[in-house]
Amino acid sequence: MTNRLRVTAAVTPSQGAPFELQQLELDDPRPGEILVRTVATGICHTDLIVRDQWYPVPLPAVLGHEGAGVVEAVGEGVTSVTPGDHVIMTYNACGTCRLCLQGRPAYCDHAFSANFAGSRPDGSLTLRRGDAGIHGAFFGQSSFATHALTGERNVVKVDPTVPLTLLGPLGCGIQTGAGGVLNSLRPQAGSSIAVFGTGTVGMSAVMAAVVADCTTIIAVDLNEQRLELAEELGATHSINPAEGDAVQRIQELTGGIGVDFTIETTASPKVLRQAVDSLNHGGTCGHIGAAAIGTEVSLDMHGLLFGRSLRGIIQGDSVPSVFIPRLVDLFKQGRFPVDRLIKTYAFEDINTAAQDAEKGRTIKAVLTFA
């Protein structure tokens, strides 16, 4: 009979409902699984849209997928980490499909079931409340809990000298924005880029553009405080669309030709159209914003003929075990100041943190566990 650990978890009980702290039972690790004591976890836009059922994750469920913590136990066959290791938990992938084998696990053929099914691949649940099953294994972790069960493919061992309260968001939002620039678009030094939306993903893209030595970095947002921070982090220009046409302003800043690259993080069809229209001939737009399933966008087909490209980006095209340590090294060198994005909240204040994130009062809300 499977043993179970008592944990405190934030449960999403029904569509759109506030998170509820509940006492649950978590399985002991099976072969290939890792038990992590959660020290901190970020709140991501994806957690909130799943709470609101933009994606059909079964409820009730424990969400959370930007966890960071300390390994407490490992199942049979685990070799990459041992108890006491500091780790970041990131997205899950099957590891055996054609895209995983090509080094593109973010586009795993089984990505939806691996991350959004609410259960292990065999359909078993990791969490229970008495006799009632609670859906877990969200992104292979469900880190809105004092402990999480995860696997080797979505755990990255990190330097124990770096505070775990800063590292959880590297598992999703930060690696998505930074990877969107450094892995997906790969701008040459001296390139121009416009970033639409300066939340966690957009700010990370701005910082990555600085690392990539882009010389024109334009931040676009309606929030003046975020634009100010974007400029402090390296944006050379900022645009508030409430004060005029953003596309026209980008044209003015680039001598009438547009930028080499754009990043769209807002999931707004109107903004995606602006991001494409802001490109110069041969430019590329990276679409990152997660919209509700079925959302459509209208584009000028004539404009696309001039070598412009639009491509979707998930998780910054990152292989987490390779890319996340690079981001940690950049942070340690002072070249990627993720600490400027983070505001911490006690775990029991999860609903306040979620509201602050939704209202734009904080860029990256991070929950901490006593």
TORKOL-4160 file (C-alpha; in steps of 0.2 Angstrom, whole numbers, padded with zeros to 4 digits, m for minus):
370
<pt num="1" X="0000" Y="0000" Z="0000"/>
<pt num="2" X="0007" Y="0017" Z="m0005"/>
<pt num="3" X="0012" Y="0028" Z="0010"/>
<pt num="4" X="0006" Y="0046" Z="0010"/>
<pt num="5" X="0014" Y="0062" Z="0017"/>
<pt num="6" X="0003" Y="0076" Z="0024"/>
<pt num="7" X="0005" Y="0092" Z="0015"/>
<pt num="8" X="m0003" Y="0109" Z="0015"/>
<pt num="9" X="m0009" Y="0114" Z="m0003"/>
<pt num="10" X="m0018" Y="0127" Z="m0012"/>
<pt num="11" X="m0033" Y="0119" Z="m0020"/>
<pt num="12" X="m0042" Y="0126" Z="m0035"/>
<pt num="13" X="m0060" Y="0119" Z="m0031"/>
<pt num="14" X="m0070" Y="0125" Z="m0046"/>
<pt num="15" X="m0069" Y="0137" Z="m0061"/>
<pt num="16" X="m0064" Y="0154" Z="m0056"/>
<pt num="17" X="m0065" Y="0151" Z="m0037"/>
<pt num="18" X="m0052" Y="0157" Z="m0025"/>
<pt num="19" X="m0038" Y="0145" Z="m0020"/>
<pt num="20" X="m0042" Y="0136" Z="m0004"/>
<pt num="21" X="m0028" Y="0130" Z="0008"/>
<pt num="22" X="m0032" Y="0111" Z="0012"/>
<pt num="23" X="m0023" Y="0097" Z="0021"/>
<pt num="24" X="m0020" Y="0083" Z="0008"/>
<pt num="25" X="m0010" Y="0067" Z="0007"/>
<pt num="26" X="0004" Y="0066" Z="m0006"/>
<pt num="27" X="0011" Y="0049" Z="m0012"/>
<pt num="28" X="0029" Y="0044" Z="m0008"/>
<pt num="29" X="0040" Y="0044" Z="m0023"/>
<pt num="30" X="0038" Y="0030" Z="m0035"/>
<pt num="31" X="0052" Y="0024" Z="m0047"/>
<pt num="32" X="0059" Y="0039" Z="m0056"/>
<pt num="33" X="0050" Y="0052" Z="m0045"/>
<pt num="34" X="0057" Y="0065" Z="m0033"/>
<pt num="35" X="0050" Y="0072" Z="m0017"/>
<pt num="36" X="0054" Y="0090" Z="m0015"/>
<pt num="37" X="0051" Y="0101" Z="0000"/>
<pt num="38" X="0045" Y="0117" Z="m0008"/>
<pt num="39" X="0054" Y="0133" Z="m0002"/>
<pt num="40" X="0046" Y="0145" Z="m0015"/>
<pt num="41" X="0035" Y="0145" Z="m0030"/>
<pt num="42" X="0030" Y="0158" Z="m0043"/>
<pt num="43" X="0012" Y="0162" Z="m0048"/>
<pt num="44" X="0012" Y="0161" Z="m0067"/>
<pt num="45" X="m0001" Y="0168" Z="m0079"/>
<pt num="46" X="m0004" Y="0150" Z="m0084"/>
<pt num="47" X="m0009" Y="0145" Z="m0066"/>
<pt num="48" X="m0022" Y="0159" Z="m0067"/>
<pt num="49" X="m0030" Y="0155" Z="m0084"/>
<pt num="50" X="m0031" Y="0136" Z="m0079"/>
<pt num="51" X="m0040" Y="0142" Z="m0063"/>
<pt num="52" X="m0052" Y="0151" Z="m0074"/>
<pt num="53" X="m0053" Y="0135" Z="m0086"/>
<pt num="54" X="m0046" Y="0143" Z="m0102"/>
<pt num="55" X="m0037" Y="0126" Z="m0103"/>
<pt num="56" X="m0048" Y="0111" Z="m0098"/>
<pt num="57" X="m0038" Y="0104" Z="m0083"/>
<pt num="58" X="m0049" Y="0093" Z="m0072"/>
<pt num="59" X="m0054" Y="0101" Z="m0055"/>
<pt num="60" X="m0052" Y="0101" Z="m0040"/>
<pt num="61" X="m0033" Y="0102" Z="m0043"/>
<pt num="62" X="m0017" Y="0109" Z="m0036"/>
<pt num="63" X="m0008" Y="0120" Z="m0048"/>
<pt num="64" X="0009" Y="0129" Z="m0047"/>
<pt num="65" X="0023" Y="0126" Z="m0059"/>
<pt num="66" X="0037" Y="0137" Z="m0054"/>
<pt num="67" X="0043" Y="0128" Z="m0039"/>
<pt num="68" X="0060" Y="0129" Z="m0031"/>
<pt num="69" X="0065" Y="0118" Z="m0016"/>
<pt num="70" X="0076" Y="0105" Z="m0008"/>
<pt num="71" X="0076" Y="0087" Z="m0012"/>
<pt num="72" X="0070" Y="0076" Z="0002"/>
<pt num="73" X="0068" Y="0059" Z="m0005"/>
<pt num="74" X="0071" Y="0050" Z="m0022"/>
<pt num="75" X="0063" Y="0035" Z="m0030"/>
<pt num="76" X="0071" Y="0020" Z="m0037"/>
<pt num="77" X="0082" Y="0024" Z="m0052"/>
<pt num="78" X="0084" Y="0042" Z="m0049"/>
<pt num="79" X="0102" Y="0047" Z="m0052"/>
<pt num="80" X="0103" Y="0066" Z="m0056"/>
<pt num="81" X="0099" Y="0072" Z="m0039"/>
<pt num="82" X="0101" Y="0067" Z="m0021"/>
<pt num="83" X="0092" Y="0072" Z="m0004"/>
<pt num="84" X="0098" Y="0089" Z="0001"/>
<pt num="85" X="0101" Y="0096" Z="m0017"/>
<pt num="86" X="0093" Y="0113" Z="m0022"/>
<pt num="87" X="0082" Y="0111" Z="m0037"/>
<pt num="88" X="0071" Y="0121" Z="m0048"/>
<pt num="89" X="0055" Y="0112" Z="m0055"/>
<pt num="90" X="0050" Y="0116" Z="m0073"/>
<pt num="91" X="0039" Y="0109" Z="m0087"/>
<pt num="92" X="0037" Y="0091" Z="m0091"/>
<pt num="93" X="0039" Y="0081" Z="m0107"/>
<pt num="94" X="0039" Y="0063" Z="m0112"/>
<pt num="95" X="0057" Y="0062" Z="m0116"/>
<pt num="96" X="0054" Y="0049" Z="m0130"/>
<pt num="97" X="0044" Y="0057" Z="m0144"/>
<pt num="98" X="0052" Y="0064" Z="m0160"/>
<pt num="99" X="0053" Y="0082" Z="m0154"/>
<pt num="100" X="0060" Y="0077" Z="m0137"/>
<pt num="101" X="0073" Y="0067" Z="m0146"/>
<pt num="102" X="0077" Y="0082" Z="m0157"/>
<pt num="103" X="0081" Y="0092" Z="m0142"/>
<pt num="104" X="0064" Y="0102" Z="m0143"/>
<pt num="105" X="0055" Y="0096" Z="m0127"/>
<pt num="106" X="0044" Y="0111" Z="m0125"/>
<pt num="107" X="0035" Y="0105" Z="m0141"/>
<pt num="108" X="0034" Y="0087" Z="m0135"/>
<pt num="109" X="0020" Y="0077" Z="m0144"/>
<pt num="110" X="0013" Y="0074" Z="m0127"/>
<pt num="111" X="0015" Y="0091" Z="m0120"/>
<pt num="112" X="m0003" Y="0093" Z="m0115"/>
<pt num="113" X="m0006" Y="0077" Z="m0106"/>
<pt num="114" X="0011" Y="0078" Z="m0098"/>
<pt num="115" X="0007" Y="0095" Z="m0091"/>
<pt num="116" X="m0011" Y="0098" Z="m0090"/>
<pt num="117" X="m0019" Y="0080" Z="m0087"/>
<pt num="118" X="m0019" Y="0082" Z="m0068"/>
<pt num="119" X="m0012" Y="0065" Z="m0066"/>
<pt num="120" X="0003" Y="0054" Z="m0069"/>
<pt num="121" X="0005" Y="0047" Z="m0087"/>
<pt num="122" X="m0003" Y="0031" Z="m0081"/>
<pt num="123" X="m0018" Y="0041" Z="m0075"/>
<pt num="124" X="m0015" Y="0038" Z="m0056"/>
<pt num="125" X="m0017" Y="0053" Z="m0044"/>
<pt num="126" X="m0003" Y="0059" Z="m0033"/>
<pt num="127" X="m0014" Y="0069" Z="m0021"/>
<pt num="128" X="m0029" Y="0064" Z="m0010"/>
<pt num="129" X="m0040" Y="0071" Z="0003"/>
<pt num="130" X="m0046" Y="0056" Z="0013"/>
<pt num="131" X="m0055" Y="0045" Z="0000"/>
<pt num="132" X="m0057" Y="0059" Z="m0013"/>
<pt num="133" X="m0044" Y="0061" Z="m0026"/>
<pt num="134" X="m0037" Y="0078" Z="m0030"/>
<pt num="135" X="m0029" Y="0081" Z="m0047"/>
<pt num="136" X="m0010" Y="0085" Z="m0046"/>
<pt num="137" X="0005" Y="0082" Z="m0056"/>
<pt num="138" X="0002" Y="0099" Z="m0064"/>
<pt num="139" X="0017" Y="0102" Z="m0075"/>
<pt num="140" X="0024" Y="0087" Z="m0067"/>
<pt num="141" X="0025" Y="0096" Z="m0050"/>
<pt num="142" X="0009" Y="0105" Z="m0043"/>
<pt num="143" X="0020" Y="0116" Z="m0032"/>
<pt num="144" X="0006" Y="0126" Z="m0024"/>
<pt num="145" X="0010" Y="0114" Z="m0009"/>
<pt num="146" X="0022" Y="0112" Z="0005"/>
<pt num="147" X="0029" Y="0097" Z="m0005"/>
<pt num="148" X="0029" Y="0092" Z="m0023"/>
<pt num="149" X="0032" Y="0075" Z="m0032"/>
<pt num="150" X="0041" Y="0078" Z="m0048"/>
<pt num="151" X="0053" Y="0068" Z="m0060"/>
<pt num="152" X="0071" Y="0069" Z="m0067"/>
<pt num="153" X="0066" Y="0077" Z="m0083"/>
<pt num="154" X="0058" Y="0092" Z="m0075"/>
<pt num="155" X="0070" Y="0095" Z="m0061"/>
<pt num="156" X="0086" Y="0106" Z="m0063"/>
<pt num="157" X="0099" Y="0106" Z="m0049"/>
<pt num="158" X="0105" Y="0123" Z="m0045"/>
<pt num="159" X="0119" Y="0132" Z="m0035"/>
<pt num="160" X="0114" Y="0131" Z="m0017"/>
<pt num="161" X="0122" Y="0148" Z="m0013"/>
<pt num="162" X="0108" Y="0157" Z="m0024"/>
<pt num="163" X="0092" Y="0160" Z="m0014"/>
<pt num="164" X="0078" Y="0148" Z="m0019"/>
<pt num="165" X="0065" Y="0162" Z="m0017"/>
<pt num="166" X="0073" Y="0170" Z="m0033"/>
<pt num="167" X="0074" Y="0155" Z="m0044"/>
<pt num="168" X="0057" Y="0147" Z="m0045"/>
<pt num="169" X="0051" Y="0158" Z="m0059"/>
<pt num="170" X="0066" Y="0153" Z="m0070"/>
<pt num="171" X="0056" Y="0136" Z="m0072"/>
<pt num="172" X="0043" Y="0145" Z="m0083"/>
<pt num="173" X="0040" Y="0163" Z="m0085"/>
<pt num="174" X="0058" Y="0169" Z="m0085"/>
<pt num="175" X="0065" Y="0155" Z="m0095"/>
<pt num="176" X="0051" Y="0158" Z="m0108"/>
<pt num="177" X="0055" Y="0177" Z="m0110"/>
<pt num="178" X="0074" Y="0175" Z="m0110"/>
<pt num="179" X="0074" Y="0160" Z="m0120"/>
<pt num="180" X="0062" Y="0168" Z="m0133"/>
<pt num="181" X="0076" Y="0180" Z="m0136"/>
<pt num="182" X="0092" Y="0170" Z="m0134"/>
<pt num="183" X="0086" Y="0153" Z="m0140"/>
<pt num="184" X="0072" Y="0156" Z="m0152"/>
<pt num="185" X="0075" Y="0173" Z="m0161"/>
<pt num="186" X="0094" Y="0173" Z="m0158"/>
<pt num="187" X="0097" Y="0192" Z="m0162"/>
<pt num="188" X="0114" Y="0197" Z="m0168"/>
<pt num="189" X="0123" Y="0210" Z="m0159"/>
<pt num="190" X="0117" Y="0227" Z="m0165"/>
<pt num="191" X="0099" Y="0221" Z="m0169"/>
<pt num="192" X="0083" Y="0230" Z="m0164"/>
<pt num="193" X="0069" Y="0222" Z="m0155"/>
<pt num="194" X="0052" Y="0228" Z="m0148"/>
<pt num="195" X="0044" Y="0219" Z="m0133"/>
<pt num="196" X="0025" Y="0220" Z="m0132"/>
<pt num="197" X="0020" Y="0218" Z="m0113"/>
<pt num="198" X="0032" Y="0220" Z="m0099"/>
<pt num="199" X="0026" Y="0207" Z="m0086"/>
<pt num="200" X="0038" Y="0193" Z="m0081"/>
<pt num="201" X="0040" Y="0186" Z="m0098"/>
<pt num="202" X="0042" Y="0203" Z="m0107"/>
<pt num="203" X="0054" Y="0210" Z="m0094"/>
<pt num="204" X="0064" Y="0194" Z="m0095"/>
<pt num="205" X="0065" Y="0197" Z="m0114"/>
<pt num="206" X="0071" Y="0214" Z="m0112"/>
<pt num="207" X="0085" Y="0208" Z="m0100"/>
<pt num="208" X="0089" Y="0195" Z="m0113"/>
<pt num="209" X="0090" Y="0207" Z="m0127"/>
<pt num="210" X="0103" Y="0217" Z="m0116"/>
<pt num="211" X="0113" Y="0201" Z="m0114"/>
<pt num="212" X="0112" Y="0198" Z="m0133"/>
<pt num="213" X="0119" Y="0216" Z="m0136"/>
<pt num="214" X="0104" Y="0222" Z="m0145"/>
<pt num="215" X="0106" Y="0241" Z="m0147"/>
<pt num="216" X="0088" Y="0246" Z="m0150"/>
<pt num="217" X="0077" Y="0238" Z="m0136"/>
<pt num="218" X="0059" Y="0245" Z="m0136"/>
<pt num="219" X="0047" Y="0241" Z="m0122"/>
<pt num="220" X="0028" Y="0243" Z="m0125"/>
<pt num="221" X="0015" Y="0243" Z="m0111"/>
<pt num="222" X="0001" Y="0253" Z="m0104"/>
<pt num="223" X="0009" Y="0253" Z="m0086"/>
<pt num="224" X="0020" Y="0268" Z="m0084"/>
<pt num="225" X="0029" Y="0260" Z="m0069"/>
<pt num="226" X="0033" Y="0245" Z="m0078"/>
<pt num="227" X="0040" Y="0255" Z="m0093"/>
<pt num="228" X="0051" Y="0264" Z="m0081"/>
<pt num="229" X="0058" Y="0248" Z="m0074"/>
<pt num="230" X="0060" Y="0241" Z="m0092"/>
<pt num="231" X="0071" Y="0256" Z="m0095"/>
<pt num="232" X="0081" Y="0253" Z="m0079"/>
<pt num="233" X="0084" Y="0235" Z="m0085"/>
<pt num="234" X="0090" Y="0241" Z="m0102"/>
<pt num="235" X="0076" Y="0246" Z="m0113"/>
<pt num="236" X="0083" Y="0260" Z="m0124"/>
<pt num="237" X="0065" Y="0267" Z="m0127"/>
<pt num="238" X="0048" Y="0264" Z="m0120"/>
<pt num="239" X="0031" Y="0267" Z="m0128"/>
<pt num="240" X="0014" Y="0268" Z="m0120"/>
<pt num="241" X="0000" Y="0264" Z="m0133"/>
<pt num="242" X="m0012" Y="0275" Z="m0124"/>
<pt num="243" X="m0002" Y="0290" Z="m0129"/>
<pt num="244" X="m0002" Y="0286" Z="m0148"/>
<pt num="245" X="0000" Y="0273" Z="m0161"/>
<pt num="246" X="0014" Y="0261" Z="m0155"/>
<pt num="247" X="0017" Y="0254" Z="m0173"/>
<pt num="248" X="0020" Y="0272" Z="m0180"/>
<pt num="249" X="0031" Y="0276" Z="m0165"/>
<pt num="250" X="0042" Y="0261" Z="m0168"/>
<pt num="251" X="0043" Y="0266" Z="m0186"/>
<pt num="252" X="0049" Y="0284" Z="m0181"/>
<pt num="253" X="0062" Y="0276" Z="m0169"/>
<pt num="254" X="0069" Y="0265" Z="m0183"/>
<pt num="255" X="0070" Y="0277" Z="m0197"/>
<pt num="256" X="0054" Y="0271" Z="m0205"/>
<pt num="257" X="0059" Y="0253" Z="m0208"/>
<pt num="258" X="0053" Y="0244" Z="m0192"/>
<pt num="259" X="0063" Y="0232" Z="m0180"/>
<pt num="260" X="0072" Y="0216" Z="m0184"/>
<pt num="261" X="0062" Y="0207" Z="m0170"/>
<pt num="262" X="0047" Y="0208" Z="m0159"/>
<pt num="263" X="0041" Y="0198" Z="m0144"/>
<pt num="264" X="0022" Y="0197" Z="m0141"/>
<pt num="265" X="0018" Y="0192" Z="m0123"/>
<pt num="266" X="0000" Y="0199" Z="m0120"/>
<pt num="267" X="m0011" Y="0186" Z="m0129"/>
<pt num="268" X="m0021" Y="0200" Z="m0137"/>
<pt num="269" X="m0025" Y="0198" Z="m0155"/>
<pt num="270" X="m0024" Y="0217" Z="m0157"/>
<pt num="271" X="m0007" Y="0217" Z="m0150"/>
<pt num="272" X="0000" Y="0202" Z="m0160"/>
<pt num="273" X="m0006" Y="0212" Z="m0176"/>
<pt num="274" X="0004" Y="0227" Z="m0170"/>
<pt num="275" X="0019" Y="0216" Z="m0166"/>
<pt num="276" X="0019" Y="0209" Z="m0184"/>
<pt num="277" X="0016" Y="0226" Z="m0192"/>
<pt num="278" X="0031" Y="0233" Z="m0182"/>
<pt num="279" X="0043" Y="0222" Z="m0191"/>
<pt num="280" X="0055" Y="0227" Z="m0205"/>
<pt num="281" X="0057" Y="0217" Z="m0221"/>
<pt num="282" X="0064" Y="0200" Z="m0216"/>
<pt num="283" X="0059" Y="0203" Z="m0197"/>
<pt num="284" X="0053" Y="0190" Z="m0186"/>
<pt num="285" X="0039" Y="0191" Z="m0172"/>
<pt num="286" X="0039" Y="0178" Z="m0158"/>
<pt num="287" X="0022" Y="0175" Z="m0151"/>
<pt num="288" X="0022" Y="0170" Z="m0133"/>
<pt num="289" X="0006" Y="0176" Z="m0125"/>
<pt num="290" X="m0005" Y="0161" Z="m0120"/>
<pt num="291" X="m0023" Y="0165" Z="m0126"/>
<pt num="292" X="m0039" Y="0155" Z="m0124"/>
<pt num="293" X="m0041" Y="0140" Z="m0135"/>
<pt num="294" X="m0049" Y="0146" Z="m0151"/>
<pt num="295" X="m0043" Y="0164" Z="m0151"/>
<pt num="296" X="m0040" Y="0170" Z="m0169"/>
<pt num="297" X="m0030" Y="0185" Z="m0176"/>
<pt num="298" X="m0031" Y="0194" Z="m0192"/>
<pt num="299" X="m0015" Y="0198" Z="m0202"/>
<pt num="300" X="m0010" Y="0208" Z="m0218"/>
<pt num="301" X="m0005" Y="0194" Z="m0230"/>
<pt num="302" X="0003" Y="0206" Z="m0241"/>
<pt num="303" X="0015" Y="0212" Z="m0227"/>
<pt num="304" X="0020" Y="0194" Z="m0224"/>
<pt num="305" X="0026" Y="0192" Z="m0242"/>
<pt num="306" X="0041" Y="0204" Z="m0238"/>
<pt num="307" X="0051" Y="0190" Z="m0228"/>
<pt num="308" X="0042" Y="0194" Z="m0212"/>
<pt num="309" X="0039" Y="0178" Z="m0201"/>
<pt num="310" X="0028" Y="0174" Z="m0186"/>
<pt num="311" X="0032" Y="0160" Z="m0175"/>
<pt num="312" X="0025" Y="0153" Z="m0159"/>
<pt num="313" X="0036" Y="0150" Z="m0144"/>
<pt num="314" X="0034" Y="0139" Z="m0129"/>
<pt num="315" X="0045" Y="0139" Z="m0114"/>
<pt num="316" X="0058" Y="0149" Z="m0124"/>
<pt num="317" X="0063" Y="0134" Z="m0134"/>
<pt num="318" X="0073" Y="0129" Z="m0118"/>
<pt num="319" X="0081" Y="0113" Z="m0113"/>
<pt num="320" X="0079" Y="0117" Z="m0095"/>
<pt num="321" X="0094" Y="0107" Z="m0088"/>
<pt num="322" X="0105" Y="0117" Z="m0100"/>
<pt num="323" X="0097" Y="0134" Z="m0101"/>
<pt num="324" X="0092" Y="0137" Z="m0083"/>
<pt num="325" X="0110" Y="0135" Z="m0076"/>
<pt num="326" X="0115" Y="0148" Z="m0089"/>
<pt num="327" X="0102" Y="0160" Z="m0082"/>
<pt num="328" X="0108" Y="0157" Z="m0065"/>
<pt num="329" X="0126" Y="0161" Z="m0070"/>
<pt num="330" X="0121" Y="0177" Z="m0078"/>
<pt num="331" X="0111" Y="0182" Z="m0062"/>
<pt num="332" X="0127" Y="0179" Z="m0052"/>
<pt num="333" X="0137" Y="0190" Z="m0063"/>
<pt num="334" X="0124" Y="0204" Z="m0061"/>
<pt num="335" X="0119" Y="0203" Z="m0080"/>
<pt num="336" X="0102" Y="0196" Z="m0077"/>
<pt num="337" X="0094" Y="0204" Z="m0062"/>
<pt num="338" X="0079" Y="0193" Z="m0059"/>
<pt num="339" X="0077" Y="0200" Z="m0041"/>
<pt num="340" X="0071" Y="0216" Z="m0048"/>
<pt num="341" X="0055" Y="0207" Z="m0054"/>
<pt num="342" X="0050" Y="0198" Z="m0039"/>
<pt num="343" X="0039" Y="0202" Z="m0024"/>
<pt num="344" X="0037" Y="0188" Z="m0011"/>
<pt num="345" X="0021" Y="0183" Z="m0002"/>
<pt num="346" X="0018" Y="0171" Z="0012"/>
<pt num="347" X="0009" Y="0155" Z="0005"/>
<pt num="348" X="m0007" Y="0158" Z="0015"/>
<pt num="349" X="m0008" Y="0175" Z="0005"/>
<pt num="350" X="m0010" Y="0166" Z="m0011"/>
<pt num="351" X="m0026" Y="0175" Z="m0016"/>
<pt num="352" X="m0019" Y="0192" Z="m0013"/>
<pt num="353" X="m0003" Y="0188" Z="m0023"/>
<pt num="354" X="m0014" Y="0181" Z="m0037"/>
<pt num="355" X="m0025" Y="0197" Z="m0037"/>
<pt num="356" X="m0009" Y="0208" Z="m0037"/>
<pt num="357" X="m0002" Y="0199" Z="m0052"/>
<pt num="358" X="m0018" Y="0200" Z="m0061"/>
<pt num="359" X="m0020" Y="0219" Z="m0058"/>
<pt num="360" X="m0002" Y="0223" Z="m0062"/>
<pt num="361" X="0003" Y="0228" Z="m0045"/>
<pt num="362" X="0017" Y="0216" Z="m0045"/>
<pt num="363" X="0027" Y="0208" Z="m0059"/>
<pt num="364" X="0031" Y="0191" Z="m0052"/>
<pt num="365" X="0023" Y="0186" Z="m0037"/>
<pt num="366" X="0032" Y="0172" Z="m0027"/>
<pt num="367" X="0025" Y="0162" Z="m0013"/>
<pt num="368" X="0036" Y="0157" Z="0001"/>
<pt num="369" X="0034" Y="0143" Z="0013"/>
<pt num="370" X="0039" Y="0145" Z="0032"/>
